[in-house]
Amino acid sequence: MSRVADSTIKGFLYQFNLTLKNLLELPSDKEIQVEGIIEDIDILSNEDITAIQCKYHESQEKFKLSAIYKPVLQMLKNYSLKPDSKIKYILYAFFPSLSEGIYNLTKENLVEMLNTNNLDYICNYIAFIKPCADQEIKTLIEKTNKTIDDKKKIKEYYDKNSIEVSCDLDLFLASKFKFEIGKSYQKVEDEVKQLLINEQFSPDDVKDIFYPNAIQKIAEISTIRVDENRIINKQWLIENLKKTKKTAITRWTKELTDYKNLLKTRRKQLSFNLNENYRKRCFIIDDKGIENFDDNIVIFLKDYTNMYCKKVKLHRPATFCIHNYTKNKVDDLVSRLYAKDVIAENGYKGNLFFKDAFVKEPETKVSENWMQFKLRISNGMEDVYSAINNNKPDDLFVIGSDIPSNLDLKDVNLEILDVKSLSELKYLLKLESEVK
């Protein structure tokens, strides 16, 4: 992962942690809108809104005012458009060179920001803080997709004309805006964990289950498109966490500092059912989310059959549906497995798929320890999911983040493992003793 990508992900996690911190510190009658309409976090109380924008600048050794031009101009734009609204703005940002606490911006600082030469800032923010009277320029400003020539014309207009701001900068600084230098990532995370402990969760369960699941819940809510469905309160979060018994293994919890411990805990949780011999297991795999999937899938499946499909009297074939595979890729996989002495059933007779052929039980010869086939292999087509629904597994493993909508989950033990490598999956399924 590149340094920029890593920094971006940590920035999101910092925001998720700050969201949890604010939520857990609120009284029960107040709500938070995750990914608020105004800022990253909107705290709602009657008609009042506290809009918080969160920034994490771990790698910036020395603070520069230009680092906060954009968030401050965004807030100033919103204030200019709604000067009478009951909104208070907070910029919460971490800079390693600055001490925690309130950083007092001056009116001169705002003027400096308003005099920026950045084309996007001028077109997207300053043009609303300093509204113009020229109809041609107003038309350009209102365009959703501006060309570079559009942006240059807008900038030229503002360079040639002295236009006053439409809002009261002094009032904004005095009573509407606060710039708070935030705590380090680790401090915020530790505070969130302690707040969860204060809600009567045990410290060990907070570390291994409730904290990673809380992060995942905020991440999930942040992607909901309907605004009102992103509004939650502390009671809702606590009640949802109390129902949680499994450690979330996802793209977000993978980035947490104790991810290997989370994998270890999740492995223990899976162990009970994995130790049961006579269970029907089905795996729905999103191959696009897994590194080097095509290169490693045959070895993974062979290792799986050697562990869980080797006892003719006790084991049953496992079903693997690889979501994005074509029939040709499934056929190729079946051939590659055959070359490794692993026989797989794909349900096809000629060019047609037959549900009964796919779900049938294999013939066996106990005295010879022989099983007709040890795996069922297919892709994510509708007929396959229909066959699975009519012959439900005991355990359904979803390897990825999305559960196919046409799967019936009633009376099924669902395990969601959003891993990014088959090595991690092998560790969780006890096929390897360590994660490579």
C-alpha positions, 0 to 999 in steps of 0.5 A: 500500500502506498504511503498516500493510500495508507494515510487516507485510510488512517484518516478515515479511521481517525474520523470513525474513532472521533465519531464514536467518541462524540457519540459515546459522550452524548446524552441519550436524547441527542443524535449524530448524523454520520457523514453529515449533510454539513460536515463529517459529523453533525451533532443534532440537538433540537434545532441546533447543529454542531458540524465537525470536520475531521482532519488527520495530518500525521506526516506533516511535520510543521503546521502550515495555514494552507493545510486548513484552507479547504475545510475552513473555506467550506465552512465559511461557504456554508455560513455565508449561504445560511448566516441565520442558521443555528450551526456551529462549526468545528474543525478538529485536526491533528498536527504533530507539531501543535499542542492539543487545544483551541487554535485561535484563527484571526480575521487576517488568517481568513483574509489570506485564505480568501486571497488564495490562487487555487482555482478550485477553492475560488470556484467552489467556495470563494465564489459563494462567500463573495457572490458576484453580480456578473450574470456570465460569471454566475452561470459559470459558477453554477455549472456542475462540471467546469472546464479549465477555461471556465475556472480561469474566467472565474478567477480572472473576474475575481482578480480584476474586481474587489468583491466584499464577503457576504458574511460577518467574518468577526462573528464567524470567528467569535461565535460560529467557528472553532479550530481544535487541535486534536489528540493523536490517533492512539489517544482517540482510540484509547478514549473510545475503548474506555468509553465502551468499558464505561458502558459495562463492556468488559475490557477484553471484549472491548478489545477483541469484539466490541471496539472493532465492531463499533468501527465497522458499524460506523464505516457501514453507516457512512456509506448509506445514501439516504441522509436520515438513515445515517442518524444514530444515537448512543443507545442504538449503538450500545444495543447493536453492540450487545447483540454482537458475538463475532469479531468483525474481519473487514477492510477497516478492521484490517487497518487497526493496530491489533489486527493480528490479535483480531484474526486470532480471536476470530479463529477461536470463534470459528473453531467450535463449528470447524471442529464438528465433522458432519457439517455442510459448509458453503463458501461464497467468495468475491475473488476480485477482493483477494490478492493473487486469487487465481494463482493460489485458489487451487492450493487453497482448495486442496489444503481445505479438502485435505483437512475437512473433506478427507474422512469418508464416513464423517465429512461432506463435500464443501460448496464453493461459489466464486462470485465473478467467475465465468463458466469457462473459468469454473471449468478451468478450475475443475481441470486444475483441481483434477490434476491435483487429485481433487475431484469437483462437481460443477453440476453441468451435464454438457452445456446445461446446469442441473441443480440435482446434479450439483447438490447430490451427495457423492457415492462413497466406498468406506473400505477404500476411503473413496469419495466420488467428489469432495467439492462442489465448484460453481460461480454466482449464477442465480440457479446455483444460489437457488440450489443452495437455498433448497439444500441449505448448508449448516455454515455459510461463509461469505468471503467479502463484504456483500451478501448476495441478495438472493441467498436465504439466510434463515436457519443458517450460521452466517460467517462474514470474513472480508479478508484480502488474502487466501493466507488470512483465510487459511489461518482463520480456517485453521489450515495454517498456524500463522498468517504469512 
